[in-house]
Protein backbone atom coordinates (compact mmCIF):
# COMPACT_ATOMS: atom_id res chain seq x y z
CA UNK A 1 0.00 0.00 0.00
CA UNK A 2 1.31 3.46 -0.81
CA UNK A 3 0.52 6.59 1.16
CA UNK A 4 1.25 10.07 -0.20
CA UNK A 5 0.25 13.50 1.03
CA UNK A 6 -0.07 16.64 -1.10
CA UNK A 7 2.19 19.61 -0.43
CA UNK A 8 1.42 21.68 2.64
CA UNK A 9 -0.26 24.98 1.96
CA UNK A 10 -2.35 23.55 -0.84
CA UNK A 11 -6.08 24.36 -0.74
CA UNK A 12 -7.00 20.68 -0.80
CA UNK A 13 -5.18 18.21 1.42
CA UNK A 14 -5.13 14.72 -0.02
CA UNK A 15 -3.75 11.32 0.84
CA UNK A 16 -3.78 8.28 -1.43
CA UNK A 17 -3.52 4.57 -0.69
CA UNK A 18 -3.65 1.57 -2.99
CA UNK A 19 -4.16 -2.15 -2.35
CA UNK A 20 -5.87 -5.11 -4.01
CA UNK A 21 -6.40 -3.15 -7.25
CA UNK A 22 -8.36 -0.45 -5.38
CA UNK A 23 -7.22 3.17 -5.13
CA UNK A 24 -8.38 5.24 -2.15
CA UNK A 25 -8.10 9.02 -2.12
CA UNK A 26 -8.77 10.99 1.06
CA UNK A 27 -9.13 14.74 0.71
CA UNK A 28 -10.55 17.69 2.57
CA UNK A 29 -12.27 20.17 0.26
CA UNK A 30 -15.28 22.47 0.29
CA UNK A 31 -16.03 21.82 3.97
CA UNK A 32 -16.04 18.04 3.60
CA UNK A 33 -13.80 15.08 4.28
CA UNK A 34 -14.01 12.82 1.22
CA UNK A 35 -12.76 9.25 0.99
CA UNK A 36 -13.17 8.04 -2.59
CA UNK A 37 -12.49 4.47 -3.65
CA UNK A 38 -11.92 3.58 -7.33
CA UNK A 39 -11.79 0.11 -8.83
CA UNK A 40 -12.37 -1.09 -12.38
CA UNK A 41 -13.86 2.25 -13.46
CA UNK A 42 -16.37 2.41 -10.58
CA UNK A 43 -16.26 4.93 -7.72
CA UNK A 44 -17.75 5.15 -4.24
CA UNK A 45 -17.26 8.07 -1.84
CA UNK A 46 -17.72 8.31 1.91
CA UNK A 47 -18.19 11.97 2.94
CA UNK A 48 -18.36 13.76 6.29
CA UNK A 49 -18.15 17.40 7.33
CA UNK A 50 -14.65 18.64 8.23
CA UNK A 51 -15.59 18.99 11.89
CA UNK A 52 -16.02 15.20 11.88
CA UNK A 53 -19.18 14.93 13.95
CA UNK A 54 -21.87 14.48 11.28
CA UNK A 55 -23.19 11.25 9.83
CA UNK A 56 -21.27 9.73 6.94
CA UNK A 57 -22.80 10.01 3.49
CA UNK A 58 -22.16 7.38 0.84
CA UNK A 59 -22.20 8.60 -2.76
CA UNK A 60 -21.49 7.10 -6.15
CA UNK A 61 -18.45 9.40 -6.44
CA UNK A 62 -17.11 12.67 -4.95
CA UNK A 63 -19.81 14.81 -6.56
CA UNK A 64 -22.45 12.10 -6.85
CA UNK A 65 -25.86 12.04 -5.23
CA UNK A 66 -26.14 10.83 -1.66
CA UNK A 67 -27.23 7.18 -1.56
CA UNK A 68 -27.34 6.55 2.20
CA UNK A 69 -26.22 7.92 5.59
CA UNK A 70 -24.50 6.01 8.37
CA UNK A 71 -23.29 6.71 11.91
CA UNK A 72 -20.52 4.12 11.75
CA UNK A 73 -17.51 4.10 9.47
CA UNK A 74 -17.66 0.30 9.18
CA UNK A 75 -21.20 0.42 7.80
CA UNK A 76 -20.26 3.16 5.31
CA UNK A 77 -17.24 1.15 4.16
CA UNK A 78 -19.42 -1.92 3.73
CA UNK A 79 -21.76 0.04 1.44
CA UNK A 80 -18.82 1.49 -0.53
CA UNK A 81 -17.40 -2.02 -1.02
CA UNK A 82 -20.79 -3.24 -2.19
CA UNK A 83 -20.97 -0.43 -4.77
CA UNK A 84 -17.55 -1.44 -6.10
CA UNK A 85 -18.26 -5.17 -5.99
CA UNK A 86 -15.28 -5.88 -3.72
CA UNK A 87 -14.79 -7.24 -0.20
CA UNK A 88 -14.80 -4.60 2.52
CA UNK A 89 -11.48 -5.99 3.83
CA UNK A 90 -9.91 -5.19 0.45
CA UNK A 91 -10.56 -1.44 0.80
CA UNK A 92 -7.35 0.47 1.63
CA UNK A 93 -8.07 3.25 4.15
CA UNK A 94 -5.46 6.04 4.33
CA UNK A 95 -4.45 6.90 7.89
CA UNK A 96 -5.95 10.39 7.64
CA UNK A 97 -9.41 8.84 7.11
CA UNK A 98 -9.23 6.22 9.88
CA UNK A 99 -11.14 8.42 12.37
CA UNK A 100 -14.17 9.07 10.17
CA UNK A 101 -17.58 8.26 11.67
CA UNK A 102 -19.29 9.01 14.92
C-alpha positions in Angstrom: 0.0 0.0 0.0 1.3 3.5 -0.8 0.5 6.6 1.2 1.3 10.1 -0.2 0.3 13.5 1.0 -0.1 16.6 -1.1 2.2 19.6 -0.4 1.4 21.7 2.6 -0.3 25.0 2.0 -2.4 23.5 -0.8 -6.1 24.4 -0.7 -7.0 20.7 -0.8 -5.2 18.2 1.4 -5.1 14.7 0.0 -3.8 11.3 0.8 -3.8 8.3 -1.4 -3.5 4.6 -0.7 -3.7 1.6 -3.0 -4.2 -2.2 -2.4 -5.9 -5.1 -4.0 -6.4 -3.1 -7.3 -8.4 -0.4 -5.4 -7.2 3.2 -5.1 -8.4 5.2 -2.2 -8.1 9.0 -2.1 -8.8 11.0 1.1 -9.1 14.7 0.7 -10.5 17.7 2.6 -12.3 20.2 0.3 -15.3 22.5 0.3 -16.0 21.8 4.0 -16.0 18.0 3.6 -13.8 15.1 4.3 -14.0 12.8 1.2 -12.8 9.3 1.0 -13.2 8.0 -2.6 -12.5 4.5 -3.6 -11.9 3.6 -7.3 -11.8 0.1 -8.8 -12.4 -1.1 -12.4 -13.9 2.2 -13.5 -16.4 2.4 -10.6 -16.3 4.9 -7.7 -17.7 5.2 -4.2 -17.3 8.1 -1.8 -17.7 8.3 1.9 -18.2 12.0 2.9 -18.4 13.8 6.3 -18.1 17.4 7.3 -14.7 18.6 8.2 -15.6 19.0 11.9 -16.0 15.2 11.9 -19.2 14.9 13.9 -21.9 14.5 11.3 -23.2 11.3 9.8 -21.3 9.7 6.9 -22.8 10.0 3.5 -22.2 7.4 0.8 -22.2 8.6 -2.8 -21.5 7.1 -6.1 -18.4 9.4 -6.4 -17.1 12.7 -5.0 -19.8 14.8 -6.6 -22.5 12.1 -6.9 -25.9 12.0 -5.2 -26.1 10.8 -1.7 -27.2 7.2 -1.6 -27.3 6.5 2.2 -26.2 7.9 5.6 -24.5 6.0 8.4 -23.3 6.7 11.9 -20.5 4.1 11.8 -17.5 4.1 9.5 -17.7 0.3 9.2 -21.2 0.4 7.8 -20.3 3.2 5.3 -17.2 1.1 4.2 -19.4 -1.9 3.7 -21.8 0.0 1.4 -18.8 1.5 -0.5 -17.4 -2.0 -1.0 -20.8 -3.2 -2.2 -21.0 -0.4 -4.8 -17.5 -1.4 -6.1 -18.3 -5.2 -6.0 -15.3 -5.9 -3.7 -14.8 -7.2 -0.2 -14.8 -4.6 2.5 -11.5 -6.0 3.8 -9.9 -5.2 0.4 -10.6 -1.4 0.8 -7.4 0.5 1.6 -8.1 3.2 4.2 -5.5 6.0 4.3 -4.5 6.9 7.9 -5.9 10.4 7.6 -9.4 8.8 7.1 -9.2 6.2 9.9 -11.1 8.4 12.4 -14.2 9.1 10.2 -17.6 8.3 11.7 -19.3 9.0 14.9 
